[in-house]
Amino acid sequence: MIYIFNFTISILLVISIIIIYFNKNNLSQNYYKKHFIIFIVKLLFISMFIYFFIFNFSISDYKIFIVSGYFNFIFFHIIEGLMNQKFLLKNDRQK
């Protein structure tokens, strides 16, 4: 069950990274405000997904689901940050 849970979270976060990658030009204006909104939406979505999994499948050891879900979130958020950092530095050099 934990593998399905983590795989689903990973797929959802990869999809968000792909969307951000192809819409880089829209993010360059007001980057920090848009990044904060994206961060909050992803955090709320992951939290609701963890809640859904724990309470609908009657998971007894829920702590491992919470820790692994947020570990996935942090890992993919760092990857997204590195990708956006390259884009922002490239834009600053061109100006």
N, CA, C and O atoms as a CHARMM CRD file, in Angstrom:
* protein
*
  380
    1    1 MET  N      0.82000  -1.19000   0.00000 PROA 1      0.00000
    2    1 MET  CA     0.00000   0.00000   0.00000 PROA 1      0.00000
    3    1 MET  C      0.86800   1.26000   0.00000 PROA 1      0.00000
    4    1 MET  O      0.53000   2.25400  -0.64300 PROA 1      0.00000
    5    2 ILE  N      1.98200   1.21000   0.72300 PROA 2      0.00000
    6    2 ILE  CA     2.85900   2.38400   0.80100 PROA 2      0.00000
    7    2 ILE  C      3.48700   2.68900  -0.56300 PROA 2      0.00000
    8    2 ILE  O      3.73600   3.84900  -0.89100 PROA 2      0.00000
    9    3 TYR  N      3.74100   1.63800  -1.35500 PROA 3      0.00000
   10    3 TYR  CA     4.33000   1.85700  -2.67300 PROA 3      0.00000
   11    3 TYR  C      3.35300   2.55900  -3.60900 PROA 3      0.00000
   12    3 TYR  O      3.73700   3.46000  -4.35400 PROA 3      0.00000
   13    4 ILE  N      2.11000   2.15200  -3.56900 PROA 4      0.00000
   14    4 ILE  CA     1.08300   2.79600  -4.39800 PROA 4      0.00000
   15    4 ILE  C      0.92000   4.25500  -3.97600 PROA 4      0.00000
   16    4 ILE  O      0.81100   5.14500  -4.81900 PROA 4      0.00000
   17    5 PHE  N      0.90500   4.48700  -2.68100 PROA 5      0.00000
   18    5 PHE  CA     0.77400   5.83800  -2.13000 PROA 5      0.00000
   19    5 PHE  C      1.90800   6.74100  -2.61000 PROA 5      0.00000
   20    5 PHE  O      1.66200   7.83100  -3.12600 PROA 5      0.00000
   21    6 ASN  N      3.15500   6.28400  -2.43800 PROA 6      0.00000
   22    6 ASN  CA     4.30800   7.10100  -2.83300 PROA 6      0.00000
   23    6 ASN  C      4.40500   7.26100  -4.34300 PROA 6      0.00000
   24    6 ASN  O      4.79000   8.32600  -4.82500 PROA 6      0.00000
   25    7 PHE  N      4.06800   6.23600  -5.08500 PROA 7      0.00000
   26    7 PHE  CA     4.09400   6.33000  -6.54200 PROA 7      0.00000
   27    7 PHE  C      3.07800   7.35800  -7.03500 PROA 7      0.00000
   28    7 PHE  O      3.37200   8.13600  -7.94300 PROA 7      0.00000
   29    8 THR  N      1.89400   7.36300  -6.44700 PROA 8      0.00000
   30    8 THR  CA     0.86600   8.32200  -6.84500 PROA 8      0.00000
   31    8 THR  C      1.28500   9.75100  -6.53600 PROA 8      0.00000
   32    8 THR  O      1.09700  10.64500  -7.36000 PROA 8      0.00000
   33    9 ILE  N      1.84600   9.97100  -5.36600 PROA 9      0.00000
   34    9 ILE  CA     2.32500  11.31300  -5.01800 PROA 9      0.00000
   35    9 ILE  C      3.44200  11.73800  -5.96500 PROA 9      0.00000
   36    9 ILE  O      3.47200  12.88600  -6.40900 PROA 9      0.00000
   37   10 SER  N      4.35100  10.83300  -6.27500 PROA 10     0.00000
   38   10 SER  CA     5.45500  11.16000  -7.18500 PROA 10     0.00000
   39   10 SER  C      4.94500  11.53500  -8.56900 PROA 10     0.00000
   40   10 SER  O      5.42600  12.49600  -9.17000 PROA 10     0.00000
   41   11 ILE  N      3.98600  10.79200  -9.07100 PROA 11     0.00000
   42   11 ILE  CA     3.42100  11.09300 -10.39400 PROA 11     0.00000
   43   11 ILE  C      2.76600  12.47100 -10.39200 PROA 11     0.00000
   44   11 ILE  O      2.95500  13.24300 -11.33200 PROA 11     0.00000
   45   12 LEU  N      2.00900  12.78700  -9.36300 PROA 12     0.00000
   46   12 LEU  CA     1.34700  14.08900  -9.28800 PROA 12     0.00000
   47   12 LEU  C      2.35900  15.23000  -9.22200 PROA 12     0.00000
   48   12 LEU  O      2.15600  16.27600  -9.83700 PROA 12     0.00000
   49   13 LEU  N      3.44100  15.03200  -8.48300 PROA 13     0.00000
   50   13 LEU  CA     4.45200  16.08500  -8.38000 PROA 13     0.00000
   51   13 LEU  C      5.26800  16.21800  -9.66200 PROA 13     0.00000
   52   13 LEU  O      5.68200  17.32300 -10.01300 PROA 13     0.00000
   53   14 VAL  N      5.50400  15.12200 -10.36200 PROA 14     0.00000
   54   14 VAL  CA     6.21000  15.19000 -11.65000 PROA 14     0.00000
   55   14 VAL  C      5.34800  15.92300 -12.67600 PROA 14     0.00000
   56   14 VAL  O      5.86300  16.70300 -13.47800 PROA 14     0.00000
   57   15 ILE  N      4.05600  15.67700 -12.65100 PROA 15     0.00000
   58   15 ILE  CA     3.15100  16.38800 -13.56000 PROA 15     0.00000
   59   15 ILE  C      3.20300  17.89100 -13.29800 PROA 15     0.00000
   60   15 ILE  O      3.21500  18.68300 -14.24100 PROA 15     0.00000
   61   16 SER  N      3.23300  18.29000 -12.02800 PROA 16     0.00000
   62   16 SER  CA     3.31000  19.72400 -11.72800 PROA 16     0.00000
   63   16 SER  C      4.63700  20.31600 -12.18500 PROA 16     0.00000
   64   16 SER  O      4.67400  21.46000 -12.63800 PROA 16     0.00000
   65   17 ILE  N      5.72500  19.56000 -12.07600 PROA 17     0.00000
   66   17 ILE  CA     7.02300  20.04800 -12.55800 PROA 17     0.00000
   67   17 ILE  C      7.00700  20.20400 -14.06800 PROA 17     0.00000
   68   17 ILE  O      7.55000  21.17500 -14.59400 PROA 17     0.00000
   69   18 ILE  N      6.39900  19.27000 -14.76900 PROA 18     0.00000
   70   18 ILE  CA     6.31400  19.35600 -16.23500 PROA 18     0.00000
   71   18 ILE  C      5.48400  20.56900 -16.65200 PROA 18     0.00000
   72   18 ILE  O      5.84500  21.27400 -17.59400 PROA 18     0.00000
   73   19 ILE  N      4.38000  20.81100 -15.95800 PROA 19     0.00000
   74   19 ILE  CA     3.54900  21.98100 -16.27300 PROA 19     0.00000
   75   19 ILE  C      4.33300  23.26700 -16.05200 PROA 19     0.00000
   76   19 ILE  O      4.27500  24.17900 -16.87700 PROA 19     0.00000
   77   20 ILE  N      5.05700  23.34500 -14.96000 PROA 20     0.00000
   78   20 ILE  CA     5.85900  24.53600 -14.68100 PROA 20     0.00000
   79   20 ILE  C      6.97600  24.68800 -15.70900 PROA 20     0.00000
   80   20 ILE  O      7.28800  25.80600 -16.11700 PROA 20     0.00000
   81   21 TYR  N      7.57700  23.58700 -16.12700 PROA 21     0.00000
   82   21 TYR  CA     8.66200  23.64000 -17.10100 PROA 21     0.00000
   83   21 TYR  C      8.18500  24.21900 -18.43800 PROA 21     0.00000
   84   21 TYR  O      8.89700  25.00600 -19.06200 PROA 21     0.00000
   85   22 PHE  N      7.00600  23.83800 -18.87000 PROA 22     0.00000
   86   22 PHE  CA     6.51200  24.32400 -20.15400 PROA 22     0.00000
   87   22 PHE  C      5.85000  25.69500 -20.06900 PROA 22     0.00000
   88   22 PHE  O      5.57000  26.30400 -21.10100 PROA 22     0.00000
   89   23 ASN  N      5.59600  26.19200 -18.86300 PROA 23     0.00000
   90   23 ASN  CA     5.01800  27.52400 -18.69900 PROA 23     0.00000
   91   23 ASN  C      5.98800  28.45600 -17.98400 PROA 23     0.00000
   92   23 ASN  O      5.57200  29.26400 -17.15300 PROA 23     0.00000
   93   24 LYS  N      7.26000  28.35100 -18.29400 PROA 24     0.00000
   94   24 LYS  CA     8.27300  29.16800 -17.62200 PROA 24     0.00000
   95   24 LYS  C      8.07200  30.65800 -17.86500 PROA 24     0.00000
   96   24 LYS  O      8.26700  31.47300 -16.96300 PROA 24     0.00000
   97   25 ASN  N      7.69000  31.00000 -19.05300 PROA 25     0.00000
   98   25 ASN  CA     7.55300  32.41600 -19.38600 PROA 25     0.00000
   99   25 ASN  C      6.43400  33.08300 -18.57800 PROA 25     0.00000
  100   25 ASN  O      6.52200  34.27100 -18.26500 PROA 25     0.00000
  101   26 ASN  N      5.39900  32.33700 -18.24400 PROA 26     0.00000
  102   26 ASN  CA     4.31200  32.89500 -17.43600 PROA 26     0.00000
  103   26 ASN  C      4.73000  33.09000 -15.98900 PROA 26     0.00000
  104   26 ASN  O      4.14700  33.91600 -15.28600 PROA 26     0.00000
  105   27 LEU  N      5.72500  32.34900 -15.53300 PROA 27     0.00000
  106   27 LEU  CA     6.15900  32.43300 -14.14200 PROA 27     0.00000
  107   27 LEU  C      7.21500  33.50100 -13.90500 PROA 27     0.00000
  108   27 LEU  O      7.48800  33.85100 -12.75700 PROA 27     0.00000
  109   28 SER  N      7.80600  34.01900 -14.96000 PROA 28     0.00000
  110   28 SER  CA     8.91400  34.95600 -14.77500 PROA 28     0.00000
  111   28 SER  C      8.46300  36.29500 -14.17100 PROA 28     0.00000
  112   28 SER  O      9.25700  36.96400 -13.51000 PROA 28     0.00000
  113   29 GLN  N      7.22800  36.68800 -14.38400 PROA 29     0.00000
  114   29 GLN  CA     6.71200  37.90300 -13.76700 PROA 29     0.00000
  115   29 GLN  C      6.05900  37.54100 -12.43900 PROA 29     0.00000
  116   29 GLN  O      5.28000  36.59100 -12.36700 PROA 29     0.00000
  117   30 ASN  N      6.37200  38.29100 -11.39100 PROA 30     0.00000
  118   30 ASN  CA     5.86700  38.00000 -10.04200 PROA 30     0.00000
  119   30 ASN  C      6.18400  36.56500  -9.63500 PROA 30     0.00000
  120   30 ASN  O      5.32000  35.84000  -9.14100 PROA 30     0.00000
  121   31 TYR  N      7.42700  36.17100  -9.84900 PROA 31     0.00000
  122   31 TYR  CA     7.82000  34.78300  -9.64200 PROA 31     0.00000
  123   31 TYR  C      7.56200  34.32200  -8.21400 PROA 31     0.00000
  124   31 TYR  O      6.99800  33.24500  -8.02100 PROA 31     0.00000
  125   32 TYR  N      7.95100  35.09000  -7.21300 PROA 32     0.00000
  126   32 TYR  CA     7.84200  34.64400  -5.82600 PROA 32     0.00000
  127   32 TYR  C      6.39100  34.51800  -5.37200 PROA 32     0.00000
  128   32 TYR  O      6.05400  33.61700  -4.60400 PROA 32     0.00000
  129   33 LYS  N      5.54600  35.40800  -5.84100 PROA 33     0.00000
  130   33 LYS  CA     4.12900  35.31900  -5.50100 PROA 33     0.00000
  131   33 LYS  C      3.51200  34.07200  -6.12200 PROA 33     0.00000
  132   33 LYS  O      2.77000  33.34800  -5.45700 PROA 33     0.00000
  133   34 LYS  N      3.81200  33.81700  -7.38700 PROA 34     0.00000
  134   34 LYS  CA     3.27800  32.63300  -8.05700 PROA 34     0.00000
  135   34 LYS  C      3.86200  31.35500  -7.47100 PROA 34     0.00000
  136   34 LYS  O      3.16600  30.34700  -7.35300 PROA 34     0.00000
  137   35 HSD  N      5.13500  31.39500  -7.10600 PROA 35     0.00000
  138   35 HSD  CA     5.76900  30.22500  -6.49800 PROA 35     0.00000
  139   35 HSD  C      5.13400  29.91700  -5.14900 PROA 35     0.00000
  140   35 HSD  O      4.91800  28.75000  -4.82100 PROA 35     0.00000
  141   36 PHE  N      4.83600  30.93300  -4.37300 PROA 36     0.00000
  142   36 PHE  CA     4.19400  30.74100  -3.07000 PROA 36     0.00000
  143   36 PHE  C      2.81000  30.12100  -3.24100 PROA 36     0.00000
  144   36 PHE  O      2.43200  29.23400  -2.47600 PROA 36     0.00000
  145   37 ILE  N      2.06700  30.56800  -4.21400 PROA 37     0.00000
  146   37 ILE  CA     0.73300  30.01400  -4.46400 PROA 37     0.00000
  147   37 ILE  C      0.84100  28.56200  -4.89600 PROA 37     0.00000
  148   37 ILE  O      0.07900  27.72100  -4.41900 PROA 37     0.00000
  149   38 ILE  N      1.77300  28.24800  -5.79100 PROA 38     0.00000
  150   38 ILE  CA     1.97900  26.87000  -6.22800 PROA 38     0.00000
  151   38 ILE  C      2.39400  25.99400  -5.05300 PROA 38     0.00000
  152   38 ILE  O      1.92000  24.86500  -4.92100 PROA 38     0.00000
  153   39 PHE  N      3.27400  26.50600  -4.20200 PROA 39     0.00000
  154   39 PHE  CA     3.73600  25.76300  -3.03300 PROA 39     0.00000
  155   39 PHE  C      2.57800  25.43200  -2.09600 PROA 39     0.00000
  156   39 PHE  O      2.45000  24.29500  -1.64400 PROA 39     0.00000
  157   40 ILE  N      1.74200  26.41200  -1.80700 PROA 40     0.00000
  158   40 ILE  CA     0.61000  26.20600  -0.90300 PROA 40     0.00000
  159   40 ILE  C     -0.39000  25.22400  -1.50100 PROA 40     0.00000
  160   40 ILE  O     -0.90700  24.36400  -0.78800 PROA 40     0.00000
  161   41 VAL  N     -0.67100  25.33600  -2.79200 PROA 41     0.00000
  162   41 VAL  CA    -1.61400  24.41900  -3.43600 PROA 41     0.00000
  163   41 VAL  C     -1.08500  22.98500  -3.37900 PROA 41     0.00000
  164   41 VAL  O     -1.83100  22.05900  -3.05800 PROA 41     0.00000
  165   42 LYS  N      0.19000  22.80200  -3.68900 PROA 42     0.00000
  166   42 LYS  CA     0.76200  21.45500  -3.62700 PROA 42     0.00000
  167   42 LYS  C      0.76600  20.92400  -2.20500 PROA 42     0.00000
  168   42 LYS  O      0.47500  19.74600  -1.99300 PROA 42     0.00000
  169   43 LEU  N      1.08300  21.74900  -1.23600 PROA 43     0.00000
  170   43 LEU  CA     1.10900  21.32700   0.16400 PROA 43     0.00000
  171   43 LEU  C     -0.28300  20.91800   0.63800 PROA 43     0.00000
  172   43 LEU  O     -0.43200  19.90000   1.31300 PROA 43     0.00000
  173   44 LEU  N     -1.29100  21.69600   0.29400 PROA 44     0.00000
  174   44 LEU  CA    -2.65700  21.35100   0.67000 PROA 44     0.00000
  175   44 LEU  C     -3.13500  20.08200  -0.03300 PROA 44     0.00000
  176   44 LEU  O     -3.81800  19.25300   0.57000 PROA 44     0.00000
  177   45 PHE  N     -2.78000  19.93500  -1.29100 PROA 45     0.00000
  178   45 PHE  CA    -3.18400  18.75100  -2.03400 PROA 45     0.00000
  179   45 PHE  C     -2.53900  17.49700  -1.44500 PROA 45     0.00000
  180   45 PHE  O     -3.21400  16.48200  -1.27000 PROA 45     0.00000
  181   46 ILE  N     -1.24600  17.55600  -1.13700 PROA 46     0.00000
  182   46 ILE  CA    -0.55600  16.41200  -0.54200 PROA 46     0.00000
  183   46 ILE  C     -1.15400  16.10000   0.82500 PROA 46     0.00000
  184   46 ILE  O     -1.33000  14.92900   1.16200 PROA 46     0.00000
  185   47 SER  N     -1.46400  17.10800   1.60600 PROA 47     0.00000
  186   47 SER  CA    -2.07000  16.89400   2.92800 PROA 47     0.00000
  187   47 SER  C     -3.43100  16.20800   2.80600 PROA 47     0.00000
  188   47 SER  O     -3.73100  15.28200   3.56000 PROA 47     0.00000
  189   48 MET  N     -4.25000  16.66100   1.86000 PROA 48     0.00000
  190   48 MET  CA    -5.55600  16.03100   1.67000 PROA 48     0.00000
  191   48 MET  C     -5.40600  14.60100   1.16800 PROA 48     0.00000
  192   48 MET  O     -6.18400  13.72700   1.55100 PROA 48     0.00000
  193   49 PHE  N     -4.42200  14.35400   0.32200 PROA 49     0.00000
  194   49 PHE  CA    -4.18200  13.01300  -0.19400 PROA 49     0.00000
  195   49 PHE  C     -3.75200  12.07300   0.93300 PROA 49     0.00000
  196   49 PHE  O     -4.20800  10.93200   0.99700 PROA 49     0.00000
  197   50 ILE  N     -2.87900  12.54500   1.81500 PROA 50     0.00000
  198   50 ILE  CA    -2.45400  11.74000   2.96600 PROA 50     0.00000
  199   50 ILE  C     -3.65500  11.44500   3.86300 PROA 50     0.00000
  200   50 ILE  O     -3.84200  10.30800   4.29700 PROA 50     0.00000
  201   51 TYR  N     -4.45800  12.45300   4.13800 PROA 51     0.00000
  202   51 TYR  CA    -5.65300  12.27600   4.96100 PROA 51     0.00000
  203   51 TYR  C     -6.59200  11.24600   4.33100 PROA 51     0.00000
  204   51 TYR  O     -7.10600  10.36500   5.02000 PROA 51     0.00000
  205   52 PHE  N     -6.80900  11.36200   3.03200 PROA 52     0.00000
  206   52 PHE  CA    -7.67900  10.43000   2.31300 PROA 52     0.00000
  207   52 PHE  C     -7.16800   9.00800   2.44500 PROA 52     0.00000
  208   52 PHE  O     -7.94700   8.10100   2.74000 PROA 52     0.00000
  209   53 PHE  N     -5.89100   8.79300   2.23700 PROA 53     0.00000
  210   53 PHE  CA    -5.31200   7.45500   2.30100 PROA 53     0.00000
  211   53 PHE  C     -5.40500   6.87400   3.70300 PROA 53     0.00000
  212   53 PHE  O     -5.78200   5.71400   3.86800 PROA 53     0.00000
  213   54 ILE  N     -5.07000   7.65800   4.70700 PROA 54     0.00000
  214   54 ILE  CA    -5.02700   7.14400   6.07800 PROA 54     0.00000
  215   54 ILE  C     -6.42500   6.77200   6.57700 PROA 54     0.00000
  216   54 ILE  O     -6.60700   5.70600   7.16600 PROA 54     0.00000
  217   55 PHE  N     -7.38600   7.61800   6.35300 PROA 55     0.00000
  218   55 PHE  CA    -8.69600   7.37700   6.94300 PROA 55     0.00000
  219   55 PHE  C     -9.61300   6.50800   6.08900 PROA 55     0.00000
  220   55 PHE  O    -10.50700   5.86500   6.63800 PROA 55     0.00000
  221   56 ASN  N     -9.43400   6.46200   4.80000 PROA 56     0.00000
  222   56 ASN  CA   -10.29200   5.60700   3.97400 PROA 56     0.00000
  223   56 ASN  C     -9.80500   4.17700   3.88300 PROA 56     0.00000
  224   56 ASN  O    -10.59500   3.27400   3.60800 PROA 56     0.00000
  225   57 PHE  N     -8.52700   3.95200   4.10600 PROA 57     0.00000
  226   57 PHE  CA    -7.99700   2.59300   4.04400 PROA 57     0.00000
  227   57 PHE  C     -7.65000   2.04700   5.42600 PROA 57     0.00000
  228   57 PHE  O     -7.02300   0.99300   5.53200 PROA 57     0.00000
  229   58 SER  N     -8.04600   2.74200   6.47500 PROA 58     0.00000
  230   58 SER  CA    -7.83000   2.31500   7.86300 PROA 58     0.00000
  231   58 SER  C     -6.39000   1.86900   8.10600 PROA 58     0.00000
  232   58 SER  O     -6.13800   0.74400   8.53500 PROA 58     0.00000
  233   59 ILE  N     -5.46200   2.76200   7.82800 PROA 59     0.00000
  234   59 ILE  CA    -4.04600   2.49100   8.01900 PROA 59     0.00000
  235   59 ILE  C     -3.73400   2.58500   9.50800 PROA 59     0.00000
  236   59 ILE  O     -4.02800   3.59600  10.14600 PROA 59     0.00000
  237   60 SER  N     -3.13900   1.52900  10.06000 PROA 60     0.00000
  238   60 SER  CA    -2.82600   1.55400  11.48900 PROA 60     0.00000
  239   60 SER  C     -1.51000   2.28500  11.77200 PROA 60     0.00000
  240   60 SER  O     -1.39500   2.99500  12.77100 PROA 60     0.00000
  241   61 ASP  N     -0.52300   2.11000  10.89500 PROA 61     0.00000
  242   61 ASP  CA     0.76600   2.78600  11.08300 PROA 61     0.00000
  243   61 ASP  C      0.79800   4.01300  10.17700 PROA 61     0.00000
  244   61 ASP  O      1.46800   4.01700   9.14500 PROA 61     0.00000
  245   62 TYR  N      0.07900   5.03400  10.56900 PROA 62     0.00000
  246   62 TYR  CA    -0.09300   6.21100   9.72400 PROA 62     0.00000
  247   62 TYR  C      1.13500   7.11100   9.67700 PROA 62     0.00000
  248   62 TYR  O      1.27100   7.91100   8.75200 PROA 62     0.00000
  249   63 LYS  N      2.02600   7.00000  10.64700 PROA 63     0.00000
  250   63 LYS  CA     3.19200   7.89100  10.69400 PROA 63     0.00000
  251   63 LYS  C      4.10500   7.70200   9.49300 PROA 63     0.00000
  252   63 LYS  O      4.65800   8.67500   8.98100 PROA 63     0.00000
  253   64 ILE  N      4.27300   6.47100   9.03800 PROA 64     0.00000
  254   64 ILE  CA     5.13000   6.21500   7.87800 PROA 64     0.00000
  255   64 ILE  C      4.53700   6.84400   6.61900 PROA 64     0.00000
  256   64 ILE  O      5.28100   7.29200   5.74600 PROA 64     0.00000
  257   65 PHE  N      3.21600   6.88300   6.51400 PROA 65     0.00000
  258   65 PHE  CA     2.58000   7.51800   5.35800 PROA 65     0.00000
  259   65 PHE  C      2.78900   9.02900   5.38900 PROA 65     0.00000
  260   65 PHE  O      3.04000   9.64200   4.35200 PROA 65     0.00000
  261   66 ILE  N      2.69000   9.61700   6.54700 PROA 66     0.00000
  262   66 ILE  CA     2.88400  11.06100   6.67000 PROA 66     0.00000
  263   66 ILE  C      4.32000  11.43400   6.35200 PROA 66     0.00000
  264   66 ILE  O      4.56500  12.37200   5.59400 PROA 66     0.00000
  265   67 VAL  N      5.27000  10.71000   6.92200 PROA 67     0.00000
  266   67 VAL  CA     6.68700  11.02100   6.70100 PROA 67     0.00000
  267   67 VAL  C      7.08400  10.79200   5.25000 PROA 67     0.00000
  268   67 VAL  O      7.76300  11.63000   4.65600 PROA 67     0.00000
  269   68 SER  N      6.67300   9.67600   4.67500 PROA 68     0.00000
  270   68 SER  CA     7.06800   9.40400   3.28900 PROA 68     0.00000
  271   68 SER  C      6.37900  10.35700   2.30800 PROA 68     0.00000
  272   68 SER  O      6.97400  10.73600   1.30000 PROA 68     0.00000
  273   69 GLY  N      5.13900  10.74600   2.59100 PROA 69     0.00000
  274   69 GLY  CA     4.44500  11.69800   1.72000 PROA 69     0.00000
  275   69 GLY  C      5.12700  13.05000   1.70200 PROA 69     0.00000
  276   69 GLY  O      5.30700  13.64500   0.63900 PROA 69     0.00000
  277   70 TYR  N      5.51000  13.53900   2.87700 PROA 70     0.00000
  278   70 TYR  CA     6.18100  14.83600   2.92500 PROA 70     0.00000
  279   70 TYR  C      7.62900  14.75300   2.46800 PROA 70     0.00000
  280   70 TYR  O      8.17700  15.75000   1.99900 PROA 70     0.00000
  281   71 PHE  N      8.26400  13.59100   2.59300 PROA 71     0.00000
  282   71 PHE  CA     9.60000  13.43000   2.03500 PROA 71     0.00000
  283   71 PHE  C      9.54500  13.54200   0.51200 PROA 71     0.00000
  284   71 PHE  O     10.38900  14.20100  -0.09400 PROA 71     0.00000
  285   72 ASN  N      8.55700  12.90000  -0.10200 PROA 72     0.00000
  286   72 ASN  CA     8.36200  13.04500  -1.54900 PROA 72     0.00000
  287   72 ASN  C      8.13400  14.50100  -1.92800 PROA 72     0.00000
  288   72 ASN  O      8.70200  14.99100  -2.90400 PROA 72     0.00000
  289   73 PHE  N      7.31200  15.18100  -1.16500 PROA 73     0.00000
  290   73 PHE  CA     7.01100  16.58600  -1.42600 PROA 73     0.00000
  291   73 PHE  C      8.28500  17.42700  -1.37800 PROA 73     0.00000
  292   73 PHE  O      8.52500  18.24000  -2.27000 PROA 73     0.00000
  293   74 ILE  N      9.09800  17.23500  -0.34800 PROA 74     0.00000
  294   74 ILE  CA    10.33400  18.01500  -0.19800 PROA 74     0.00000
  295   74 ILE  C     11.31000  17.69600  -1.32300 PROA 74     0.00000
  296   74 ILE  O     11.92200  18.60000  -1.89000 PROA 74     0.00000
  297   75 PHE  N     11.45800  16.41300  -1.64900 PROA 75     0.00000
  298   75 PHE  CA    12.38400  15.99700  -2.70600 PROA 75     0.00000
  299   75 PHE  C     12.01900  16.63800  -4.04600 PROA 75     0.00000
  300   75 PHE  O     12.87900  17.20200  -4.72300 PROA 75     0.00000
  301   76 PHE  N     10.75700  16.55100  -4.42200 PROA 76     0.00000
  302   76 PHE  CA    10.34700  17.11500  -5.70700 PROA 76     0.00000
  303   76 PHE  C     10.30500  18.63800  -5.68400 PROA 76     0.00000
  304   76 PHE  O     10.45900  19.27400  -6.72700 PROA 76     0.00000
  305   77 HSD  N     10.10200  19.22400  -4.52500 PROA 77     0.00000
  306   77 HSD  CA    10.14900  20.68000  -4.42700 PROA 77     0.00000
  307   77 HSD  C     11.58000  21.18800  -4.62900 PROA 77     0.00000
  308   77 HSD  O     11.78500  22.24000  -5.23400 PROA 77     0.00000
  309   78 ILE  N     12.55400  20.45300  -4.13100 PROA 78     0.00000
  310   78 ILE  CA    13.95800  20.82200  -4.35500 PROA 78     0.00000
  311   78 ILE  C     14.30600  20.69400  -5.82600 PROA 78     0.00000
  312   78 ILE  O     14.99100  21.55900  -6.37200 PROA 78     0.00000
  313   79 ILE  N     13.85200  19.63500  -6.47800 PROA 79     0.00000
  314   79 ILE  CA    14.09600  19.46800  -7.92100 PROA 79     0.00000
  315   79 ILE  C     13.46800  20.62300  -8.69800 PROA 79     0.00000
  316   79 ILE  O     14.09100  21.17700  -9.60400 PROA 79     0.00000
  317   80 GLU  N     12.25800  20.97700  -8.35100 PROA 80     0.00000
  318   80 GLU  CA    11.58700  22.10600  -9.00400 PROA 80     0.00000
  319   80 GLU  C     12.35000  23.40900  -8.76900 PROA 80     0.00000
  320   80 GLU  O     12.47600  24.22800  -9.68000 PROA 80     0.00000
  321   81 GLY  N     12.84900  23.59900  -7.56900 PROA 81     0.00000
  322   81 GLY  CA    13.61700  24.80400  -7.25200 PROA 81     0.00000
  323   81 GLY  C     14.90000  24.89600  -8.05200 PROA 81     0.00000
  324   81 GLY  O     15.25000  25.97200  -8.53900 PROA 81     0.00000
  325   82 LEU  N     15.60700  23.78800  -8.19700 PROA 82     0.00000
  326   82 LEU  CA    16.83600  23.79700  -9.00100 PROA 82     0.00000
  327   82 LEU  C     16.54000  24.09500 -10.46200 PROA 82     0.00000
  328   82 LEU  O     17.28300  24.82500 -11.12000 PROA 82     0.00000
  329   83 MET  N     15.46000  23.53100 -10.95800 PROA 83     0.00000
  330   83 MET  CA    15.06800  23.78000 -12.34600 PROA 83     0.00000
  331   83 MET  C     14.70000  25.25300 -12.55100 PROA 83     0.00000
  332   83 MET  O     15.10600  25.86200 -13.54100 PROA 83     0.00000
  333   84 ASN  N     13.93800  25.82000 -11.62500 PROA 84     0.00000
  334   84 ASN  CA    13.54000  27.22800 -11.73600 PROA 84     0.00000
  335   84 ASN  C     14.72300  28.15700 -11.52800 PROA 84     0.00000
  336   84 ASN  O     14.77500  29.23200 -12.12600 PROA 84     0.00000
  337   85 GLN  N     15.67000  27.76200 -10.69200 PROA 85     0.00000
  338   85 GLN  CA    16.86200  28.58600 -10.46700 PROA 85     0.00000
  339   85 GLN  C     17.65500  28.74900 -11.75600 PROA 85     0.00000
  340   85 GLN  O     18.12200  29.84500 -12.06600 PROA 85     0.00000
  341   86 LYS  N     17.80800  27.65900 -12.51000 PROA 86     0.00000
  342   86 LYS  CA    18.51000  27.74100 -13.79400 PROA 86     0.00000
  343   86 LYS  C     17.78800  28.69600 -14.74300 PROA 86     0.00000
  344   86 LYS  O     18.42200  29.49900 -15.42700 PROA 86     0.00000
  345   87 PHE  N     16.45800  28.60400 -14.77900 PROA 87     0.00000
  346   87 PHE  CA    15.69000  29.45900 -15.67300 PROA 87     0.00000
  347   87 PHE  C     15.80600  30.92100 -15.27100 PROA 87     0.00000
  348   87 PHE  O     15.98900  31.78800 -16.12600 PROA 87     0.00000
  349   88 LEU  N     15.70000  31.20200 -13.97400 PROA 88     0.00000
  350   88 LEU  CA    15.77000  32.59400 -13.51100 PROA 88     0.00000
  351   88 LEU  C     17.16000  33.18800 -13.72400 PROA 88     0.00000
  352   88 LEU  O     17.28300  34.35500 -14.09700 PROA 88     0.00000
  353   89 LEU  N     18.20000  32.40200 -13.49300 PROA 89     0.00000
  354   89 LEU  CA    19.55800  32.90500 -13.72700 PROA 89     0.00000
  355   89 LEU  C     19.79600  33.15500 -15.21300 PROA 89     0.00000
  356   89 LEU  O     20.47500  34.11500 -15.57900 PROA 89     0.00000
  357   90 LYS  N     19.24900  32.30700 -16.06000 PROA 90     0.00000
  358   90 LYS  CA    19.37900  32.47500 -17.50200 PROA 90     0.00000
  359   90 LYS  C     18.67100  33.76200 -17.94900 PROA 90     0.00000
  360   90 LYS  O     19.18600  34.49100 -18.79700 PROA 90     0.00000
  361   91 ASN  N     17.49400  34.04000 -17.38200 PROA 91     0.00000
  362   91 ASN  CA    16.75000  35.26200 -17.71000 PROA 91     0.00000
  363   91 ASN  C     17.49900  36.51100 -17.23400 PROA 91     0.00000
  364   91 ASN  O     17.51700  37.52000 -17.93900 PROA 91     0.00000
  365   92 ASP  N     18.11000  36.45700 -16.06200 PROA 92     0.00000
  366   92 ASP  CA    18.84200  37.62000 -15.54900 PROA 92     0.00000
  367   92 ASP  C     20.06200  37.94100 -16.40200 PROA 92     0.00000
  368   92 ASP  O     20.40200  39.11100 -16.58200 PROA 92     0.00000
  369   93 ARG  N     20.70400  36.94000 -16.91400 PROA 93     0.00000
  370   93 ARG  CA    21.89600  37.15600 -17.75800 PROA 93     0.00000
  371   93 ARG  C     21.53900  37.74500 -19.10900 PROA 93     0.00000
  372   93 ARG  O     22.33500  38.47100 -19.70500 PROA 93     0.00000
  373   94 GLN  N     20.32900  37.43100 -19.59900 PROA 94     0.00000
  374   94 GLN  CA    19.92100  37.94100 -20.90200 PROA 94     0.00000
  375   94 GLN  C     19.48500  39.39500 -20.85100 PROA 94     0.00000
  376   94 GLN  O     19.47200  40.06300 -21.88500 PROA 94     0.00000
  377   95 LYS  N     19.12900  39.90200 -19.68500 PROA 95     0.00000
  378   95 LYS  CA    18.64800  41.29300 -19.57600 PROA 95     0.00000
  379   95 LYS  C     19.76600  42.27700 -19.53000 PROA 95     0.00000
  380   95 LYS  O     19.52500  43.48100 -19.43900 PROA 95     0.00000
